[in-house]
Amino acid sequence: MTTGGPEPWTALRLVGWTQEYLARNGVSDARLAAEVLLAHSLRCRRIDLYARYDYEPTGEQREAFRELVRRAAAHEPVAYLVGEKEFYSLRFKITPDVLIPRPETEILVAEAIAHLRALHRPGAAWDTCTGSGCVAIATAHEVTDVQVLATDVSAAAVAVARDNAQTHGLADRVRCRVADLLALPDDCRDLEAFDVITGNPPYVADADPVAESVRCEPQIALRGGPGGLDFLRPIIREAPTFLRQGGALILEFGYNQADAVRDLLVAAGAFAEPRILRDHQEIERTAVARLRQ
């Protein structure tokens, strides 16, 4: 990626070179990563690159891009490098205090939206382990008559979620609070009972390996104890206390936990037979259980 020679370093050439370089270094979605990093260096939207692939970045822009590429090749997450991530067609501020939103988590939003819209009345939702607030905010963005509580045990994560709610103009309908799992804050008791509870809790078993880039993410939001179920268990146990009759508990879980989560939901005795949904990779990833009427 040095200057010189007859061929100029256009945006298109930079993306192509970087894609190959990142792929050789084991970075997933190398083309997307290259485009995101270059758009950030040029201070434009990624989609705008397609209209300016013949643009020749300045030396300063190339140097900024080169540094980002170096860090990405060392498996520093791209979302942390640029400070944002798209989720459910919305852009979210992302810091190392929160997990990076992933496509499979959009299932939580889609299921929450479907349940809330079917009510045909204003509803209330609670997103526990909210992290960046992406699930809570995307739900509120799509369902305009829902009040949403977004909680996390991490005060730093809640600060990020609150910033994101304000950015999307939803601070009046998304309350961001520090709370451990389903410990309902006193100033939010007016929201009971909830029509939906969503959660993407820590569920990676302590001994399970993770990708190198994932090691940069907050372990408190990843590790779920020896079997990965230490946070799913209490959520399933306590959710019936806060759900309205017919309300939905929607949980994300690990790739090998579907049977265990189904058993926990059935053993709770309060839910109808849960639905287990597969993600875009055909991995069982989400449980949807409705409180019996």
DOVO-16751 format. One line per 2 residues: number of its first residue (from 1); their letters; for each residue z, x, y of N, C-alpha, C. Coordinates in nm, 3 decimals. Layout:
NUM> A> Z:X:Y:Z:X:Y:Z:X:Y ~ ...
***
This chain:
1> MT> 0.000:0.083:-0.119:0.000:0.000:0.000:0.000:0.087:0.126 ~ -0.075:0.197:0.122:-0.084:0.285:0.237:-0.211:0.256:0.315
3> TG> -0.213:0.297:0.442:-0.331:0.278:0.524:-0.433:0.386:0.493 ~ -0.550:0.370:0.549:-0.653:0.471:0.526:-0.758:0.420:0.430
5> GP> -0.873:0.486:0.428:-0.981:0.443:0.340:-1.063:0.335:0.409 ~ -1.175:0.303:0.351:-1.267:0.211:0.416:-1.223:0.065:0.410
7> EP> -1.140:0.030:0.312:-1.105:-0.111:0.296:-0.977:-0.143:0.373 ~ -0.982:-0.236:0.468:-0.863:-0.268:0.547:-0.760:-0.344:0.465
9> WT> -0.634:-0.331:0.507:-0.526:-0.404:0.440:-0.515:-0.543:0.503 ~ -0.600:-0.631:0.458:-0.594:-0.770:0.502:-0.480:-0.841:0.428
11> AL> -0.450:-0.962:0.474:-0.347:-1.041:0.408:-0.385:-1.067:0.262 ~ -0.511:-1.095:0.237:-0.556:-1.120:0.100:-0.536:-0.998:0.012
13> RL> -0.572:-0.881:0.062:-0.556:-0.759:-0.017:-0.409:-0.727:-0.040 ~ -0.327:-0.750:0.060:-0.184:-0.726:0.044:-0.124:-0.817:-0.064
15> VG> -0.163:-0.944:-0.063:-0.112:-1.037:-0.163:-0.156:-0.995:-0.302 ~ -0.282:-0.959:-0.317:-0.333:-0.919:-0.448:-0.264:-0.795:-0.501
17> WT> -0.249:-0.695:-0.416:-0.183:-0.571:-0.458:-0.037:-0.598:-0.495 ~ 0.029:-0.677:-0.413:0.171:-0.703:-0.434:0.193:-0.786:-0.560
19> QE> 0.106:-0.881:-0.584:0.117:-0.960:-0.706:0.116:-0.871:-0.829 ~ 0.023:-0.779:-0.834:0.014:-0.688:-0.949:0.137:-0.598:-0.957
21> YL> 0.182:-0.549:-0.842:0.297:-0.458:-0.839:0.424:-0.529:-0.887 ~ 0.447:-0.650:-0.837:0.567:-0.724:-0.877:0.560:-0.763:-1.025
23> AR> 0.442:-0.800:-1.071:0.428:-0.836:-1.213:0.459:-0.717:-1.302 ~ 0.413:-0.599:-1.261:0.442:-0.478:-1.340:0.591:-0.449:-1.345
25> NG> 0.662:-0.493:-1.244:0.807:-0.469:-1.238:0.887:-0.586:-1.294 ~ 0.820:-0.678:-1.361:0.889:-0.785:-1.429:0.938:-0.898:-1.342
27> VS> 0.882:-0.913:-1.223:0.921:-1.023:-1.133:0.842:-1.147:-1.172 ~ 0.912:-1.257:-1.197:0.845:-1.380:-1.235:0.776:-1.444:-1.115
29> DA> 0.673:-1.523:-1.142:0.597:-1.591:-1.036:0.556:-1.491:-0.929 ~ 0.492:-1.382:-0.973:0.462:-1.271:-0.882:0.370:-1.312:-0.768
31> RL> 0.271:-1.397:-0.795:0.181:-1.440:-0.688:0.256:-1.518:-0.582 ~ 0.338:-1.612:-0.625:0.417:-1.691:-0.531:0.510:-1.602:-0.451
33> AA> 0.576:-1.508:-0.519:0.667:-1.417:-0.450:0.594:-1.336:-0.343 ~ 0.476:-1.287:-0.376:0.398:-1.208:-0.281:0.363:-1.290:-0.159
35> EV> 0.321:-1.413:-0.180:0.283:-1.499:-0.067:0.403:-1.535:0.019 ~ 0.515:-1.566:-0.045:0.636:-1.602:0.031:0.682:-1.484:0.116
37> LL> 0.684:-1.365:0.059:0.728:-1.247:0.133:0.634:-1.213:0.248 ~ 0.505:-1.226:0.225:0.410:-1.195:0.333:0.418:-1.299:0.443
39> AH> 0.427:-1.426:0.407:0.439:-1.530:0.510:0.565:-1.508:0.593 ~ 0.673:-1.468:0.527:0.797:-1.440:0.602:0.777:-1.322:0.697
41> SL> 0.709:-1.220:0.652:0.685:-1.102:0.736:0.594:-1.135:0.855 ~ 0.502:-1.227:0.834:0.409:-1.267:0.941:0.464:-1.383:1.024
43> RC> 0.581:-1.435:0.985:0.644:-1.546:1.056:0.552:-1.668:1.060 ~ 0.497:-1.700:0.945:0.414:-1.819:0.934:0.450:-1.891:0.805
45> RR> 0.398:-2.011:0.788:0.419:-2.084:0.665:0.329:-2.026:0.556 ~ 0.376:-2.039:0.432:0.296:-1.985:0.322:0.158:-2.048:0.318
47> ID> 0.151:-2.178:0.344:0.022:-2.247:0.340:-0.074:-2.194:0.446 ~ -0.018:-2.139:0.555:-0.104:-2.086:0.661:-0.176:-1.959:0.620
49> LY> -0.126:-1.892:0.516:-0.193:-1.771:0.470:-0.336:-1.800:0.425 ~ -0.358:-1.917:0.371:-0.490:-1.949:0.318:-0.596:-1.957:0.427
51> AR> -0.553:-1.977:0.550:-0.647:-1.983:0.662:-0.660:-1.850:0.733 ~ -0.581:-1.752:0.690:-0.584:-1.623:0.761:-0.580:-1.506:0.663
53> YD> -0.646:-1.522:0.549:-0.646:-1.414:0.450:-0.721:-1.291:0.500 ~ -0.806:-1.307:0.604:-0.876:-1.190:0.656:-0.799:-1.122:0.769
55> YE> -0.679:-1.174:0.800:-0.597:-1.115:0.906:-0.545:-0.979:0.861 ~ -0.546:-0.882:0.952:-0.493:-0.749:0.924:-0.356:-0.735:0.991
57> PT> -0.248:-0.742:0.914:-0.114:-0.731:0.973:-0.097:-0.599:1.049 ~ -0.012:-0.604:1.149:0.018:-0.484:1.227:0.099:-0.387:1.143
59> GE> 0.110:-0.265:1.190:0.191:-0.166:1.120:0.334:-0.211:1.105 ~ 0.389:-0.273:1.208:0.527:-0.321:1.202:0.541:-0.431:1.096
61> QR> 0.443:-0.522:1.091:0.448:-0.629:0.993:0.435:-0.575:0.852 ~ 0.347:-0.476:0.832:0.331:-0.417:0.700:0.457:-0.345:0.656
63> EA> 0.523:-0.279:0.750:0.646:-0.208:0.716:0.756:-0.305:0.675 ~ 0.769:-0.417:0.748:0.868:-0.518:0.712:0.837:-0.576:0.574
65> FR> 0.709:-0.601:0.550:0.666:-0.655:0.421:0.693:-0.555:0.309 ~ 0.663:-0.429:0.334:0.683:-0.325:0.233:0.829:-0.318:0.189
67> EL> 0.921:-0.330:0.285:1.064:-0.323:0.252:1.105:-0.443:0.168 ~ 1.055:-0.561:0.202:1.088:-0.679:0.122:1.033:-0.667:-0.019
69> VR> 0.912:-0.615:-0.032:0.852:-0.598:-0.164:0.933:-0.498:-0.247 ~ 0.979:-0.393:-0.185:1.061:-0.294:-0.255:1.186:-0.360:-0.312
71> RA> 1.251:-0.441:-0.233:1.374:-0.507:-0.278:1.345:-0.613:-0.384 ~ 1.234:-0.684:-0.369:1.197:-0.783:-0.470:1.166:-0.716:-0.604
73> AA> 1.101:-0.601:-0.599:1.069:-0.528:-0.722:1.195:-0.479:-0.792 ~ 1.303:-0.463:-0.715:1.433:-0.425:-0.772:1.512:-0.549:-0.816
75> HE> 1.444:-0.664:-0.819:1.498:-0.790:-0.869:1.602:-0.853:-0.777 ~ 1.589:-0.826:-0.648:1.666:-0.903:-0.550:1.593:-1.035:-0.531
77> PV> 1.659:-1.148:-0.545:1.589:-1.277:-0.540:1.513:-1.299:-0.409 ~ 1.392:-1.347:-0.421:1.308:-1.370:-0.303:1.374:-1.468:-0.207
79> AY> 1.438:-1.571:-0.261:1.502:-1.671:-0.174:1.609:-1.608:-0.087 ~ 1.684:-1.512:-0.140:1.784:-1.443:-0.058:1.717:-1.352:0.045
81> LV> 1.606:-1.293:0.009:1.536:-1.203:0.101:1.483:-1.277:0.222 ~ 1.434:-1.398:0.201:1.376:-1.474:0.313:1.474:-1.577:0.369
83> GE> 1.583:-1.602:0.297:1.687:-1.690:0.348:1.659:-1.838:0.334 ~ 1.561:-1.875:0.252:1.533:-2.017:0.235:1.458:-2.040:0.104
85> KE> 1.457:-2.169:0.064:1.389:-2.207:-0.060:1.346:-2.353:-0.048 ~ 1.227:-2.382:-0.101:1.182:-2.521:-0.101:1.236:-2.593:-0.224
87> FY> 1.279:-2.716:-0.202:1.333:-2.799:-0.310:1.305:-2.943:-0.276 ~ 1.243:-3.015:-0.365:1.206:-3.155:-0.344:1.129:-3.173:-0.213
89> SL> 1.039:-3.078:-0.188:0.950:-3.077:-0.070:1.026:-3.061:0.062 ~ 1.150:-3.015:0.055:1.229:-2.984:0.173:1.266:-2.836:0.171
91> RF> 1.284:-2.780:0.289:1.323:-2.639:0.298:1.474:-2.630:0.320 ~ 1.537:-2.543:0.244:1.682:-2.529:0.251:1.721:-2.385:0.284
93> KI> 1.817:-2.373:0.372:1.879:-2.242:0.397:1.950:-2.198:0.270 ~ 1.929:-2.072:0.232:1.989:-2.016:0.111:2.053:-1.882:0.146
95> TP> 2.175:-1.863:0.102:2.245:-1.736:0.119:2.300:-1.693:-0.018 ~ 2.345:-1.569:-0.030:2.404:-1.525:-0.158:2.531:-1.600:-0.197
97> DV> 2.579:-1.691:-0.111:2.697:-1.771:-0.145:2.663:-1.891:-0.232 ~ 2.533:-1.919:-0.250:2.494:-2.038:-0.325:2.387:-2.003:-0.428
99> LI> 2.381:-2.084:-0.532:2.273:-2.070:-0.629:2.139:-2.102:-0.563 ~ 2.035:-2.042:-0.613:1.900:-2.072:-0.565:1.852:-2.199:-0.633
101> PR> 1.812:-2.300:-0.557:1.762:-2.425:-0.620:1.644:-2.398:-0.711 ~ 1.642:-2.470:-0.823:1.537:-2.452:-0.922:1.467:-2.584:-0.951
103> PE> 1.341:-2.578:-0.994:1.264:-2.701:-1.014:1.331:-2.800:-1.110 ~ 1.397:-2.749:-1.215:1.455:-2.840:-1.312:1.566:-2.926:-1.252
105> TE> 1.629:-2.877:-1.147:1.737:-2.953:-1.084:1.683:-3.072:-1.006 ~ 1.554:-3.074:-0.978:1.495:-3.188:-0.910:1.505:-3.315:-0.996
107> IL> 1.525:-3.299:-1.126:1.543:-3.416:-1.213:1.666:-3.494:-1.169 ~ 1.773:-3.425:-1.129:1.892:-3.494:-1.081:1.859:-3.585:-0.964
109> VA> 1.780:-3.532:-0.872:1.743:-3.609:-0.753:1.658:-3.730:-0.791 ~ 1.557:-3.708:-0.874:1.468:-3.818:-0.912:1.545:-3.931:-0.981
111> EA> 1.638:-3.895:-1.068:1.717:-3.997:-1.137:1.813:-4.068:-1.043 ~ 1.874:-3.994:-0.952:1.964:-4.055:-0.854:1.887:-4.152:-0.764
113> IA> 1.770:-4.110:-0.718:1.688:-4.196:-0.632:1.653:-4.325:-0.704 ~ 1.607:-4.314:-0.828:1.567:-4.433:-0.903:1.684:-4.530:-0.919
115> HL> 1.802:-4.477:-0.949:1.918:-4.564:-0.968:1.957:-4.631:-0.837 ~ 1.960:-4.555:-0.729:2.005:-4.609:-0.600:1.906:-4.711:-0.545
117> RA> 1.777:-4.685:-0.561:1.679:-4.781:-0.511:1.683:-4.912:-0.588 ~ 1.718:-4.905:-0.715:1.724:-5.026:-0.797:1.841:-5.116:-0.759
119> LH> 1.935:-5.067:-0.680:2.050:-5.146:-0.639:2.011:-5.256:-0.541 ~ 1.911:-5.226:-0.458:1.867:-5.318:-0.351:1.981:-5.350:-0.256
121> RP> 2.062:-5.250:-0.230:2.173:-5.260:-0.134:2.214:-5.118:-0.098 ~ 2.291:-5.101:0.010:2.341:-4.966:0.041:2.428:-4.913:-0.072
123> GA> 2.414:-4.784:-0.100:2.489:-4.725:-0.210:2.569:-4.603:-0.167 ~ 2.643:-4.550:-0.263:2.724:-4.429:-0.239:2.704:-4.334:-0.356
125> AW> 2.685:-4.206:-0.324:2.663:-4.104:-0.426:2.755:-3.985:-0.400 ~ 2.789:-3.918:-0.507:2.874:-3.798:-0.498:2.805:-3.687:-0.576
127> DT> 2.778:-3.577:-0.507:2.720:-3.460:-0.572:2.826:-3.352:-0.579 ~ 2.876:-3.327:-0.698:2.978:-3.224:-0.716:2.911:-3.091:-0.748
129> CT> 2.983:-2.981:-0.719:2.926:-2.846:-0.735:2.796:-2.836:-0.655 ~ 2.800:-2.877:-0.530:2.679:-2.902:-0.452:2.606:-2.776:-0.410
131> GS> 2.675:-2.662:-0.401:2.608:-2.539:-0.360:2.543:-2.553:-0.223 ~ 2.412:-2.536:-0.217:2.339:-2.545:-0.091:2.329:-2.688:-0.039
133> GC> 2.370:-2.784:-0.119:2.358:-2.924:-0.081:2.222:-2.983:-0.111 ~ 2.139:-2.912:-0.185:2.000:-2.955:-0.203:1.989:-3.091:-0.272
135> VA> 2.070:-3.116:-0.375:2.062:-3.243:-0.445:2.111:-3.357:-0.355 ~ 2.224:-3.337:-0.291:2.281:-3.439:-0.204:2.186:-3.472:-0.089
137> IA> 2.132:-3.369:-0.026:2.048:-3.389:0.092:1.913:-3.449:0.055 ~ 1.853:-3.400:-0.053:1.725:-3.458:-0.096:1.742:-3.605:-0.132
139> TA> 1.853:-3.639:-0.196:1.879:-3.780:-0.230:1.892:-3.864:-0.104 ~ 1.971:-3.817:-0.008:1.989:-3.891:0.117:1.859:-3.901:0.197
141> HE> 1.778:-3.798:0.190:1.651:-3.798:0.261:1.558:-3.907:0.207 ~ 1.561:-3.928:0.075:1.471:-4.024:0.012:1.527:-4.166:0.010
143> VT> 1.658:-4.181:0.010:1.721:-4.313:0.007:1.797:-4.331:0.138 ~ 1.741:-4.406:0.228:1.791:-4.407:0.365:1.916:-4.492:0.386
145> DV> 1.956:-4.568:0.283:2.077:-4.649:0.301:2.190:-4.604:0.210 ~ 2.188:-4.475:0.170:2.294:-4.422:0.086:2.384:-4.329:0.167
147> QV> 2.513:-4.335:0.140:2.610:-4.240:0.192:2.640:-4.141:0.079 ~ 2.638:-4.012:0.111:2.653:-3.911:0.006:2.769:-3.818:0.038
149> LA> 2.849:-3.792:-0.064:2.954:-3.691:-0.055:2.907:-3.568:-0.131 ~ 2.912:-3.453:-0.066:2.871:-3.326:-0.128:2.992:-3.233:-0.129
151> TD> 3.038:-3.195:-0.249:3.159:-3.113:-0.259:3.133:-2.987:-0.339 ~ 3.211:-2.886:-0.308:3.206:-2.760:-0.382:3.339:-2.690:-0.364
153> VS> 3.380:-2.614:-0.465:3.505:-2.540:-0.456:3.494:-2.423:-0.359 ~ 3.372:-2.379:-0.331:3.348:-2.265:-0.242:3.331:-2.311:-0.098
155> AA> 3.420:-2.265:-0.009:3.407:-2.300:0.132:3.279:-2.243:0.192 ~ 3.239:-2.124:0.146:3.116:-2.064:0.196:2.995:-2.147:0.158
157> AV> 2.994:-2.200:0.035:2.884:-2.285:-0.007:2.881:-2.414:0.073 ~ 2.996:-2.473:0.096:3.003:-2.597:0.174:2.951:-2.575:0.316
159> AV> 2.977:-2.458:0.373:2.925:-2.427:0.507:2.772:-2.425:0.506 ~ 2.714:-2.370:0.399:2.567:-2.369:0.387:2.516:-2.511:0.373
161> AR> 2.581:-2.591:0.289:2.539:-2.730:0.270:2.547:-2.807:0.401 ~ 2.653:-2.784:0.477:2.668:-2.855:0.605:2.557:-2.816:0.701
163> DN> 2.522:-2.689:0.705:2.410:-2.645:0.789:2.280:-2.713:0.747 ~ 2.258:-2.723:0.618:2.136:-2.787:0.569:2.133:-2.935:0.602
165> AQ> 2.246:-3.002:0.592:2.252:-3.144:0.627:2.219:-3.164:0.774 ~ 2.270:-3.077:0.858:2.241:-3.087:1.002:2.095:-3.057:1.031
167> TH> 2.040:-2.957:0.963:1.899:-2.922:0.984:1.808:-3.040:0.953 ~ 1.840:-3.115:0.851:1.756:-3.227:0.810:1.798:-3.359:0.875
169> GL> 1.887:-3.352:0.973:1.926:-3.471:1.046:2.004:-3.571:0.964 ~ 2.082:-3.522:0.868:2.153:-3.611:0.776:2.305:-3.594:0.781
171> AD> 2.353:-3.527:0.883:2.497:-3.501:0.891:2.578:-3.631:0.899 ~ 2.516:-3.739:0.946:2.587:-3.866:0.956:2.597:-3.939:0.823
173> RV> 2.515:-3.898:0.723:2.517:-3.966:0.593:2.551:-3.874:0.477 ~ 2.562:-3.745:0.502:2.602:-3.650:0.398:2.729:-3.580:0.443
175> RC> 2.839:-3.610:0.379:2.968:-3.549:0.411:2.987:-3.428:0.320 ~ 3.008:-3.313:0.378:3.025:-3.189:0.302:3.172:-3.149:0.305
177> RV> 3.234:-3.137:0.188:3.377:-3.110:0.181:3.406:-3.005:0.073 ~ 3.514:-2.931:0.093:3.563:-2.839:-0.009:3.650:-2.918:-0.106
179> AD> 3.613:-2.914:-0.233:3.691:-2.984:-0.336:3.654:-2.927:-0.472 ~ 3.749:-2.930:-0.563:3.728:-2.878:-0.698:3.682:-2.992:-0.789
181> LL> 3.559:-2.983:-0.836:3.501:-3.083:-0.925:3.518:-3.223:-0.868 ~ 3.584:-3.314:-0.941:3.595:-3.452:-0.893:3.731:-3.481:-0.831
183> AL> 3.780:-3.386:-0.752:3.899:-3.411:-0.671:3.850:-3.474:-0.541 ~ 3.868:-3.605:-0.528:3.813:-3.679:-0.414:3.894:-3.650:-0.288
185> PD> 3.831:-3.596:-0.182:3.903:-3.570:-0.058:3.959:-3.699:0.001 ~ 4.077:-3.691:0.060:4.143:-3.810:0.114:4.059:-3.880:0.219
187> DC> 3.986:-3.802:0.301:3.910:-3.864:0.409:3.776:-3.921:0.363 ~ 3.755:-3.923:0.231:3.630:-3.978:0.177:3.655:-4.094:0.081
189> RD> 3.779:-4.141:0.077:3.811:-4.249:-0.017:3.744:-4.380:0.020 ~ 3.696:-4.390:0.142:3.625:-4.512:0.182:3.491:-4.527:0.110
191> LE> 3.443:-4.418:0.046:3.315:-4.423:-0.023:3.327:-4.484:-0.164 ~ 3.448:-4.489:-0.218:3.464:-4.544:-0.354:3.427:-4.691:-0.355
193> AF> 3.378:-4.739:-0.471:3.342:-4.664:-0.590:3.198:-4.617:-0.578 ~ 3.166:-4.507:-0.647:3.034:-4.446:-0.634:2.935:-4.510:-0.732
195> DV> 2.813:-4.524:-0.683:2.706:-4.575:-0.768:2.645:-4.464:-0.852 ~ 2.651:-4.342:-0.802:2.593:-4.227:-0.872:2.684:-4.106:-0.852
197> IT> 2.705:-4.032:-0.958:2.765:-3.899:-0.948:2.666:-3.801:-1.011 ~ 2.626:-3.701:-0.933:2.538:-3.596:-0.984:2.616:-3.466:-0.991
199> GN> 2.571:-3.376:-1.078:2.638:-3.247:-1.086:2.552:-3.143:-1.155 ~ 2.548:-3.027:-1.095:2.486:-2.909:-1.157:2.594:-2.802:-1.162
201> PP> 2.692:-2.821:-1.251:2.808:-2.731:-1.254:2.775:-2.599:-1.322 ~ 2.864:-2.501:-1.313:2.844:-2.378:-1.390:2.840:-2.412:-1.539
203> YV> 2.735:-2.366:-1.609:2.726:-2.399:-1.751:2.676:-2.283:-1.837 ~ 2.658:-2.166:-1.781:2.617:-2.050:-1.861:2.740:-1.994:-1.931
205> AD> 2.733:-1.984:-2.063:2.846:-1.928:-2.137:2.874:-1.785:-2.091 ~ 3.001:-1.749:-2.090:3.042:-1.620:-2.034:2.969:-1.502:-2.097
207> AD> 2.941:-1.511:-2.225:2.880:-1.397:-2.294:2.727:-1.403:-2.296 ~ 2.670:-1.511:-2.247:2.524:-1.524:-2.253:2.457:-1.433:-2.150
209> PV> 2.349:-1.367:-2.189:2.276:-1.283:-2.093:2.199:-1.369:-1.993 ~ 2.177:-1.315:-1.876:2.096:-1.382:-1.775:1.993:-1.283:-1.722
211> AE> 1.889:-1.335:-1.660:1.787:-1.249:-1.602:1.847:-1.158:-1.496 ~ 1.783:-1.044:-1.476:1.837:-0.945:-1.383:1.854:-1.004:-1.243
213> SV> 1.758:-1.083:-1.198:1.768:-1.141:-1.064:1.883:-1.240:-1.054 ~ 1.914:-1.310:-1.164:2.021:-1.409:-1.164:2.157:-1.342:-1.146
215> RC> 2.166:-1.216:-1.184:2.294:-1.145:-1.165:2.332:-1.132:-1.019 ~ 2.235:-1.149:-0.929:2.263:-1.143:-0.786:2.324:-1.273:-0.735
217> EP> 2.315:-1.379:-0.814:2.366:-1.507:-0.769:2.516:-1.518:-0.797 ~ 2.586:-1.607:-0.724:2.733:-1.613:-0.738:2.775:-1.653:-0.878
219> QI> 2.849:-1.567:-0.943:2.889:-1.591:-1.081:2.981:-1.712:-1.093 ~ 3.054:-1.743:-0.986:3.142:-1.860:-0.988:3.062:-1.989:-1.005
221> AL> 2.935:-1.985:-0.965:2.849:-2.102:-0.977:2.767:-2.101:-1.105 ~ 2.779:-1.996:-1.184:2.700:-1.980:-1.305:2.781:-1.994:-1.433
223> RG> 2.892:-1.924:-1.442:2.964:-1.909:-1.568:3.057:-2.027:-1.595 ~ 3.037:-2.085:-1.714:3.112:-2.204:-1.750:3.208:-2.186:-1.865
225> GP> 3.262:-2.065:-1.880:3.360:-2.042:-1.985:3.295:-1.997:-2.113 ~ 3.374:-1.978:-2.220:3.322:-1.922:-2.346:3.204:-1.999:-2.404
227> GG> 3.207:-2.131:-2.395:3.097:-2.210:-2.449:3.009:-2.272:-2.343 ~ 3.041:-2.245:-2.217:2.963:-2.299:-2.107:2.997:-2.442:-2.069
229> LD> 3.101:-2.500:-2.131:3.132:-2.642:-2.109:3.260:-2.665:-2.030 ~ 3.321:-2.560:-1.978:3.452:-2.574:-1.915:3.452:-2.663:-1.792
231> FL> 3.339:-2.679:-1.726:3.331:-2.764:-1.608:3.265:-2.899:-1.639 ~ 3.177:-2.899:-1.737:3.116:-3.026:-1.777:3.220:-3.120:-1.837
233> RP> 3.313:-3.066:-1.915:3.414:-3.151:-1.981:3.494:-3.233:-1.880 ~ 3.558:-3.171:-1.780:3.638:-3.252:-1.688:3.556:-3.348:-1.603
235> II> 3.433:-3.311:-1.570:3.349:-3.404:-1.494:3.323:-3.530:-1.577 ~ 3.285:-3.512:-1.704:3.260:-3.626:-1.791:3.387:-3.708:-1.811
237> RE> 3.499:-3.642:-1.826:3.626:-3.711:-1.849:3.669:-3.793:-1.727 ~ 3.649:-3.740:-1.608:3.702:-3.803:-1.488:3.604:-3.895:-1.416
239> AP> 3.476:-3.881:-1.444:3.375:-3.960:-1.372:3.399:-4.111:-1.379 ~ 3.439:-4.167:-1.495:3.458:-4.313:-1.499:3.559:-4.364:-1.398
241> TF> 3.653:-4.281:-1.357:3.753:-4.322:-1.259:3.689:-4.354:-1.125 ~ 3.578:-4.287:-1.094:3.519:-4.297:-0.961:3.389:-4.376:-0.957
243> LR> 3.332:-4.406:-1.072:3.205:-4.478:-1.075:3.226:-4.630:-1.073 ~ 3.136:-4.696:-1.005:3.130:-4.842:-1.011:3.076:-4.884:-1.148
245> QG> 3.107:-5.002:-1.193:3.052:-5.050:-1.319:2.900:-5.045:-1.312 ~ 2.839:-4.989:-1.415:2.694:-4.973:-1.416:2.647:-4.849:-1.343
247> GA> 2.742:-4.775:-1.284:2.707:-4.653:-1.212:2.659:-4.544:-1.306 ~ 2.589:-4.445:-1.251:2.525:-4.343:-1.334:2.588:-4.206:-1.311
249> LI> 2.617:-4.138:-1.420:2.656:-3.997:-1.417:2.535:-3.917:-1.461 ~ 2.492:-3.823:-1.375:2.370:-3.746:-1.400:2.405:-3.598:-1.393
251> LE> 2.392:-3.529:-1.506:2.439:-3.391:-1.515:2.330:-3.299:-1.569 ~ 2.324:-3.180:-1.510:2.240:-3.074:-1.564:2.326:-2.988:-1.657
253> FG> 2.262:-2.935:-1.763:2.336:-2.852:-1.858:2.245:-2.743:-1.911 ~ 2.299:-2.655:-1.995:2.226:-2.540:-2.044:2.127:-2.575:-2.154
255> YN> 2.039:-2.480:-2.183:1.927:-2.505:-2.273:1.969:-2.540:-2.415 ~ 2.090:-2.502:-2.455:2.134:-2.527:-2.593:2.256:-2.618:-2.599
257> QA> 2.277:-2.698:-2.494:2.400:-2.776:-2.485:2.380:-2.927:-2.498 ~ 2.259:-2.971:-2.525:2.231:-3.115:-2.525:2.320:-3.190:-2.623
259> DA> 2.334:-3.141:-2.745:2.414:-3.212:-2.845:2.561:-3.217:-2.803 ~ 2.610:-3.107:-2.750:2.751:-3.103:-2.710:2.777:-3.198:-2.594
261> VR> 2.686:-3.201:-2.497:2.704:-3.291:-2.382:2.693:-3.436:-2.425 ~ 2.597:-3.466:-2.512:2.585:-3.603:-2.563:2.714:-3.644:-2.634
263> DL> 2.769:-3.554:-2.716:2.893:-3.586:-2.788:3.008:-3.611:-2.691 ~ 3.016:-3.532:-2.585:3.123:-3.551:-2.486:3.110:-3.686:-2.416
265> LV> 2.989:-3.724:-2.384:2.967:-3.852:-2.317:3.001:-3.969:-2.408 ~ 2.961:-3.959:-2.533:2.992:-4.066:-2.629:3.142:-4.073:-2.653
267> AA> 3.206:-3.956:-2.668:3.350:-3.953:-2.696:3.432:-4.007:-2.579 ~ 3.378:-4.000:-2.458:3.451:-4.051:-2.341:3.475:-4.201:-2.354
269> GA> 3.387:-4.270:-2.426:3.409:-4.411:-2.456:3.376:-4.507:-2.344 ~ 3.340:-4.457:-2.228:3.315:-4.543:-2.112:3.168:-4.562:-2.081
271> FA> 3.082:-4.482:-2.146:2.941:-4.482:-2.111:2.856:-4.547:-2.221 ~ 2.745:-4.606:-2.177:2.643:-4.648:-2.272:2.577:-4.523:-2.330
273> EP> 2.495:-4.541:-2.432:2.427:-4.427:-2.495:2.352:-4.347:-2.389 ~ 2.379:-4.218:-2.377:2.315:-4.138:-2.272:2.168:-4.111:-2.302
275> RI> 2.091:-4.092:-2.196:1.953:-4.044:-2.207:1.954:-3.894:-2.184 ~ 1.883:-3.821:-2.264:1.869:-3.676:-2.248:1.725:-3.649:-2.205
277> LR> 1.707:-3.586:-2.090:1.575:-3.563:-2.033:1.536:-3.417:-2.044 ~ 1.407:-3.394:-2.063:1.353:-3.258:-2.072:1.297:-3.215:-1.937
279> DH> 1.306:-3.084:-1.911:1.252:-3.031:-1.786:1.103:-2.998:-1.804 ~ 1.044:-2.932:-1.704:0.901:-2.903:-1.706:0.863:-2.804:-1.816
281> QE> 0.963:-2.738:-1.872:0.937:-2.647:-1.985:0.967:-2.713:-2.119 ~ 0.990:-2.845:-2.115:1.021:-2.922:-2.236:1.154:-2.882:-2.297
283> IE> 1.246:-2.834:-2.213:1.381:-2.800:-2.257:1.473:-2.915:-2.220 ~ 1.556:-2.960:-2.315:1.655:-3.063:-2.284:1.750:-3.009:-2.177
285> RT> 1.757:-3.079:-2.062:1.820:-3.019:-1.945:1.914:-3.113:-1.870 ~ 1.894:-3.245:-1.883:1.967:-3.340:-1.799:2.015:-3.457:-1.882
287> AV> 2.138:-3.498:-1.857:2.194:-3.618:-1.922:2.214:-3.726:-1.816 ~ 2.176:-3.848:-1.851:2.197:-3.964:-1.764:2.276:-4.065:-1.845
289> AR> 2.396:-4.099:-1.798:2.482:-4.192:-1.870:2.533:-4.297:-1.772 ~ 2.520:-4.423:-1.810:2.563:-4.533:-1.723:2.698:-4.585:-1.771
291> LR> 2.785:-4.608:-1.674:2.915:-4.667:-1.706:2.895:-4.809:-1.756 ~ 2.958:-4.842:-1.864:2.943:-4.976:-1.921:2.985:-5.084:-1.821
293> Q> 2.912:-5.193:-1.822:2.942:-5.304:-1.733:3.073:-5.371:-1.775
***
